[in-house]
């Protein structure tokens, strides 16, 4: 009878696991990005509404009504959970659409929720929690606006043609063939809400032009929708400010301005190129190590649903902000409802006006759309599964980004665990080891000069690692002696400007269910009489737990002492040993705040005050930033501080952890030509903390155990094939890099 009961329980558990997997698979499409068909249908629907008067986004005029961005609008969590946890019908798919209304008396930005997809027939206005309208001036800059800026720069450069030609040794902005100048624009575009004036610096248009400033910077006011009314407000040249280009040229010709002469440009010795130079002892006639899968993939992908070694999750790449995963489960049990990239910032310091104004808030550049093609064997292993992405931003048709996301399993060449059990007589009792393999979900964002590599890594022992690795070119400005207070001279007349990178993530944890609590663990010294030697005392560490009951108490400020353990747990569920089932967040970060609290631009990034803040889940608090913050950080439509201002109870509630990681980068000569990834990776781990009864990687059949038999010979016990098999693919390297409309 007892045996029958056990069999029944095992059968029910198997059915439950199967049902859980089926529901997770069923619900994953709720989180998939808009398809090409859906994008085209939404565009056609909105363009068919006469009162909107929508025209093409790429039309040359600025005073027009056009679609700026289109992306998936996520379902409400409680509706999604009905499908994920009970197999109910999925909520209808919806699109979030940003429309710029420039062709009216009061230009504005309006967001709409368009549904149902794929055949929309209705739309409603989407508002923000603050109910604050979106200023038209806070919109991201578009290709059309850039074309007008380029036209204005041509006029400016023509006026200063002789100065620029003599300064750069033969470079010019127009009629220049292979010795051309280009530009970089700086944000935010002004010093107060409602402004749209941008500092622009000229650079030599060569490979790696980001580190070729020429020392000419200009402030253009481009707030008016008629480019003919744009004005030049300031010019900077050789550490001096001028009120106009004409004033600079006049004083340059009269000798009142000290002239700058950059070193001669040598195309054959370009310091910003990737072409190898210098001596290397590495053989060039053979390839280095390669990652192989001797018998093929051990993971499964179905559209945006991924399964691997007990893990399952859905993913998307949000056009405005980037990579996200949803419904993260291990062995069918949900750990997190959402882990998503929210924002990336790089705040700079400098001596030139462009440098001191540079405060990049990258969602404002539609960071998620800059997911360009990944190179096999470099960005991802050749064996990876490559996935195409589609975006609709500043365009009139969906844009295909080929092979812009990759998924692969890799070995870390480090055991997940191992032990050599010596007999201390020249032999051993046993050796046990398990190789450490992980599944990697990866994409990149090249936001102008910087390349961010975004990773989610899934380990066999129930650990998730969330990581950003930085590469690309540094943001460099023209060198001045005073600039050494704000960076490092990295080449003739080139200053690498110091800056801080901060990355913000949303981590919606559902540990063994939605009702979670949060505590921090620290150590305290205790001093007590030694029980086996009363004349002496014992001093040792004792675990000190601190339950955080409100949102304010769980918002930890930079500069304050940070707890050692950050523990999220379900107070209603325990493991076999009586411990509440939990996960903890472990940081890999060197972040710090970038501006004093409430200082001007800091208001737009109030999340950057906290390495960790914990709030109750609300559908109205879906994101911590917005696409508009870059150009209006002073009065942002999304203010993270509002999420914790009401100081709600967080005991036994649906909790969201907001995580800030980052690092200070003081550029150095080794950043030429590029910033390398080693030492420039930050992120965090989600680690089980009494969630399981034992290490779940015990289920891995990759374990190897070696014992000695009676004759002293090794006896190997393994559960995988003894012989690995053939090696790497014989396919040639293929890479395109283009992306286009579909």
C-alpha positions, 0 to 999 in steps of 0.5 A: 500500500505504501509503495502504491502511494509513492508511485501515485505521488511520483506519477502526479509529480510527473504530470505536474511537471509536464503540465508546467512545461506545457503552460510555459511553452503555451505562454511564451509567445505573449512576450515575443517581439512584434512580427513583420506582419504585425508591424506592417498591420499597425502602420497601415491601421494608424495611417488609415485614420484620417484625423492623425494625418500621418506621413512618412517618417523619412519625409524631409520636413520636421513639421509632420506627423509620423510614427517614431517607434513601434514595439510590443506592449506587454500584457498585465502580469496577472493576465499573463499568469493565468496563461502561464500557471493555468493554461488559460487563453493568452491575452490579446497581443498589443503594440506600443506606438509612439507618434510625433505630431509635429504638424499642428499648432502645439506639437506633441508626442503621443503614445498609443496602445494598438490592438488586437494583433495581428489585425488591429482595429482599435487604439487608446492613448497610453499615459505615464504614471506621472500623467506628465505630458511628453514635451515635443523637444524631448523626442529622440533625434531622427535621421531627418533631423540629422540630415538638416544638422549636416546641412547646417554644419556644411554652411558652418564649415564652409565659413571656417574652411581655411581654419579647418583645413589648416588645423587638420592638415588638409581635411574639410567638411565638403568636397573632401574625397578621402580627407573628410570631416564628420561630427559627433553630437552631444546630449542632453540637448540643452540645460533646461526642459523645452530646450533643443540645442546641441553641442557638436564636435568635428572629427576626422572621418577615418576608421575610428573617428571617435578618437580623432577630434580636431578641436572645433565645437559648435552649439546649434539651437535646433528647437524650431521645426523650420531648419532655416531658423536654426542658429549658432549660439557658441563656437569653441576653438583652442580653449576659447569661446566665440559668439559666432563662426564669423567672430572666430574666423575674423580673430583667426585671420587677425592673429588674435587666436592661437592657431592649432596645427594637428600632426600630419595624417598618415593613412598607413599608420592609423592609431584607431584601426584594428589592423594588427601592429607590433610583434607577436609570438603567437603562430599565425598558421594555425587557429586557436581553440574552438568551442565544439558540440560533438553530438549537437545542441543540448538545448531546445529553441521554439521561437522565443521559448528556450529550454536547457538542463532544467531551465526554461524561459521566454525572451525578447529584445525591446527596441527602446531598451534591449534584452529581456527574459520572462517566466524563468523556471527551473524544473518547472518552478518559476524563479522570476517573472521578468529580468530585463535591461532598463537603462544604460548611462555614461556620464562624462567629465571634461574641459571642452564644452562638448565633454562637460555636457556629455551625459548619455542616457542610452534608451534615448537613442533607442538602445534596443534597436542598435543590435547589429549582426554578430560575428561567428567565432568572435561575438559568439561561437560558430556553433551558436544558434543565431537569431534575426531581430526586427525593429521599427524605429525612425523608419517606414518599414520594419528593419531586419537585423540579421543574426543579431542575437545568439544562443549557445552552450559553452564550457567555462573550462572550470569545474562546477565542482570537484574533489580529490580525496587523498588517502595520504599514502600516495593514493586516493579514495576517490576523485569526483568532478563535474564540468561547468557548462552554461547556456548563454543568451547574448546580444549587443548594443552599439550605441554610437561609440560604445559596444555593450555585450549583454549576456544571460548565463544559465548554470546547471546548479540553478544560478543565473548570471546577468552581465554587461561587458563593455567594448568599443571606442572611448569618447574622446575630446580635444586635449587641453592641459586642463583636461588632465583633471578629467582624463588621460592623454591617449594620443596627440591632441586627444583626451580620453575623458573619464566617465562612469557607466551605470546599468539598470535592471528590473528583477521581478522575482517570484520565489516559489510563488508571488508572495515574497519577502526581503531580508539582508544578512550581515555578520556581527561579532559576539564575545562570550565565555569559553564553555570548555575553558571559563577563564577565556573568551570566544570572539566570533561572527554571528549571523544577523538578519534584518527583515525590510518591511517597507520600500524605503527601508529596502532602498540602499543609497550609494555611499552607505554601507551595503549589506553582505547578503540580499535575500529574497524568500517565500515566507510560506514555502520551506525546503526539506530542512525547514528553511524558507525557500529563497534566492539571493542577489550577488553583485559584481559591480564597482558602481557609484553615483554620478551626480548629487541627489536632485541635481538637474540631470540627476532627477531623470536617473533617480534610480542611479541613487541606489545599487538596490531598491525593492518595490511592490510590483505594479503594472504602472511601474513597468520601466525605470526610464524612458526614451525621452529621458535623454533629452529631458532629464530635468522633468522626466515623464518616468521618475523612479523615485516616485516608485518608492515615495509612497513607502509601501509594505513589502512583506509577503508581497509581489516584489521587484528588485531594481539593480544598478551595476557599473564601473568608473572608467578612467581611459588610459593608453591601452584603450587605443584603439579600443576598450577591451572587455577584460575587467570591464564586465559588471552584473549580478548573480541570482543564486539559490539560497535554500531554494533546493534541498541539495545542489540541483546539478546532481542531476547532470550526467556529466559527472565523472567519479574515479576510484581505485580498485583493489589492485590500485588501478583507476576505475572510472564511473561515468554516465556520458560517452567515453569518447568525445568524437569529431571536432569543429565545423568545416564551414568557412567564416561568413559575415555580412553586417548589413541590415535593411527593410523588409 
